[in-house]
């Protein structure tokens, strides 16, 4: 029967395995974080570009109404 306060001794192999697992977990987490940040960046960029395009179209339409301007095809 084990003594309750007895500390377990780790072998060098167990330490190496634990360190290797921690490194692998960290790398996996870092890759997931990079993919997530990139996806959020791309989504926000798409929304921003769509909003800018809409504002530009609205600005042109307002100019046409206000000043009677036409594009070069009209």
Secondary structure, 3 states (H helix, E strand, C coil): CCCCCCCCCCCHHHHHHHHHHHHHHHHHHHHHHHHHHHHHHHHHHHHHHHHHHHHHHHHHHHHHHHHCCCCCCC
